[in-house]
Each structure stands twice: as structure tokens, then as C-alpha cells.
């Protein structure tokens, strides 16, 4: 299995992530695209800021890819996350999973984003017109 893990300050490229996982043996490519939305809990958001302990985050993201491989018959997985300040509509995370059959790809993709949010040292700050607020500062 191929895994493509990265964290960067530059805008994420969904098409590039998909291209990394495409394979002649894959009947499906499932993609999760996280976007910065303009509100949370009825409060107007003007952007998000992400910080990370990148060496540990990359190791944890690689573990997630390996766990996905162990649980489902997937062909390849790409987990890309962005750090820095993002505007409304920009992409903080893209996960692409290829698999011979769609169900495994859907399940592996959901597992990857859910586990990333729980275990990877990436922290999110919501930026509002009247201040900011750190969200889910974990692990």
C-alpha cells in the first residue's frame, strides 16, 4: 500500500491528492474535503488558524494510514493537512483513499478523519470578528 502524508502552509490540492491514490486495481476513490465554514454555533467565523507539532503529527498520520490498511483492503491513502491562517472556503484537510470496492474506501476515509481529529497534534483556533477561541486542543 502507498501512503502519502503531508502537512504544509500552502493551499491543499484535492486533485493532486486524488492522483496520488489512483490505481488500476482500484474501483473506487473516496475523498473527504474539510472546508472552513463561515459560522459555528450560530457565531460568525472569519477564518481558522491551525498549529501543529509537525514531526509528531506526521508520525500519527502515518499510523492512521497503517491502521486503515490493516482494517480494510485499501490500495492507497493520502492524508494532507494545512497549517497557518485559512480563510472561509479554504481547505484545512484532504483525505483520499483508493480501494477495490467502495465500502472499504468509505469506511477507511471516515476512520482516517475521525482518528486524525482525536489523536493528531494539530490544534484549531476559530477566528471571530470579536476575538478567537481554541477548539478541541488535544491530544
BELDAKA-V646198 format. One record per residue. RES is the residue in one small letter. PSI is psi in whole degrees, -180 to 180 (NA if undefined). BURIAL is # if it has 24 or more other ideal C-beta (glycine too) atoms within 12 Angstrom, else .. Layout:
# BELDAKA-V646198
res = [RES	RES]
psi = [PSI	PSI]
burial = [BURIAL	BURIAL]
This chain:
# BELDAKA-V646198
res = [x	x	x	x	x	x	x	x	x	x	x	x	x	x	x	x	x	x	x	x	x	x	x	x	x	x	x	x	x	x	x	x	x	x	x	x	x	x	x	x	x	x	x	x	x	x	x	x	x	x	x	x	x	x	x	x	x	x	x	x	x	x	x	x	x	x	x	x	x	x	x	x	x	x	x	x	x	x	x	x	x	x	x	x	x	x	x	x	x	x	x	x	x	x	x	x	x	x	x	x	x	x	x	x	x	x	x	x	x	x	x	x	x	x	x	x	x	x	x	x	x	x	x	x	x	x	x	x	x	x	x	x	x	x	x	x	x	x	x]
psi = [144	141	141	104	134	154	131	167	-16	158	142	149	105	-45	-37	-41	-42	-45	-34	-32	-10	142	144	-25	-1	126	-5	146	118	141	134	128	112	135	152	119	166	2	155	132	45	17	137	120	135	-10	179	156	132	136	156	151	91	-46	-44	-38	-43	-40	-43	-39	-38	-39	-42	-44	-44	-41	-40	-42	-40	-31	-30	152	79	156	-46	159	138	130	110	132	148	148	165	-169	131	145	167	133	-16	165	115	-24	141	128	126	134	128	147	157	-34	149	-38	-45	-40	-44	-48	-42	-39	-45	-43	-44	-47	-41	-43	-39	-48	-27	-32	-19	132	73	126	141	132	125	133	124	168	-29	20	-160	168	126	139	134	56	98	177	NA]
burial = [#	#	#	#	#	#	#	#	.	.	.	#	.	#	.	.	#	#	.	#	#	#	#	.	.	#	.	#	#	#	#	#	#	#	.	#	.	.	.	.	.	.	.	.	#	#	#	#	#	#	#	#	.	#	.	.	#	#	.	#	#	#	#	#	#	#	#	#	#	.	.	#	#	#	#	#	#	#	#	#	#	#	#	#	.	#	.	.	.	#	#	#	#	#	#	#	#	#	#	.	.	.	.	#	#	#	#	#	#	.	#	#	#	.	#	#	#	.	.	#	#	#	#	#	#	#	#	.	.	.	.	.	.	.	.	.	.	.	.]
